[in-house]
Structures are given as C-alpha cells and as structure tokens.
Amino acid sequence: MISEMLTGLDWKGIAAQLINASRQSGAMLHVLDLRELRMLVGVSKDEPLLFVRQLMHRFATMIECQNAMLRMRLDGPPMP
C-alpha cells in the first residue's frame, strides 16, 4: 500500500494488522510512501531480485520492531 507516513498514526497497531493479514494471506504486506517506492525501484532496476530481497528485509524489520513506520535508506547498513 502506498500512503503518506504520517507520524500521528498508530504504527505499532498498523504493524500488528499487517503481520496478521500477511500470515493469513501468505503475502508480505507493507505500507510505504511513494518516495521510498521510487528509491526501491530505482536501486533495483538492473537486478529485479534485489527489489524482492529489499522488501523481504523490510518486512523482517517490521516484524522485529513491531512497527510499520519504516523507511529504507541508501546510507543505512548493508542488507543481508
């Protein structure tokens, strides 16, 4: 889902709903903003599996932090 990442929302509650719905559907559900989506597409345009790995890492981070208010950054730690 593409949305604005408004700070006033209950992102822990949203994470719980996303994790629950993901378990039921077998899909990794995310909320991200258009800027992050553009960055993810841009850095993985030459390697499509990189996009999938980035989303998998992002989903694992959401589960670990129990918070859906995430934003991947290019200057962060290297992905696994």
N, C-alpha and C positions, 0 to 999 in steps of 0.2 A: 504494500500500500504506500502510495506517495502522499505525504502530508507535511504540513509545517511542524517543526519540532518545538512546539510551544512549551515553555518551561513550567507553566502553571498546571499542567495536566498530571494525572496520577500515573506516571510512567511505570511504577512498580506494579500497579494493578493492570495496566495495559500489557506488561510483560507476562504476567500470570495468565491473562486471557490468550495471548499469542502462543504461549508454550502449551497450554491446554488444547487449543484448537489445532496446533501443529501435531500434537500427539494423536489426536482423533483423526486428522486428515492424512497424516503421513507426509505432510509438506512442511517446509521451514518458512514460517510466516514472519515477515518483517514490516516495520514502519520506518521509512526513511524519507528524507526530503529530496527534492529534485536536484539540488546541488550535489548531494552525496551520490545519487544515482548517476549523474553525469560524470563524476570523478571515477566511479567504479567502472563504468562503460569505457571511459577514456583510457584508463590504465590497462584494461584487459582487451582492448580492441584487436590486438595482434595475437592474443592467446585466450580463446574463449573459455578454456577450463580455469584460467585464473579468476574469471568472474565468479564461477561456481565456488571455487575454493575461498574467495573473499567472503561470499555470502555465508558459506558454512562456518567460517571463522567468526563472522559477525554474530551468527545465531548462537554459537557456542558461548561467545562472550555475553550475550543477553541472558542465557541460562545461568552462567556463572555469577553474574552480577545481579540477577533477578531484577533487571531494569531495562526497559525498551528505549530509553533516552540515550542512544548511542550515535556516534558519528565516526566512521573510519577516516583516518588521516594519512596522507602520504608520508609525513615526517614521523610517524609512530614507530613502534618496534617492528622488526621484520615479522612477516606472517610465517606460520609453521609450514 
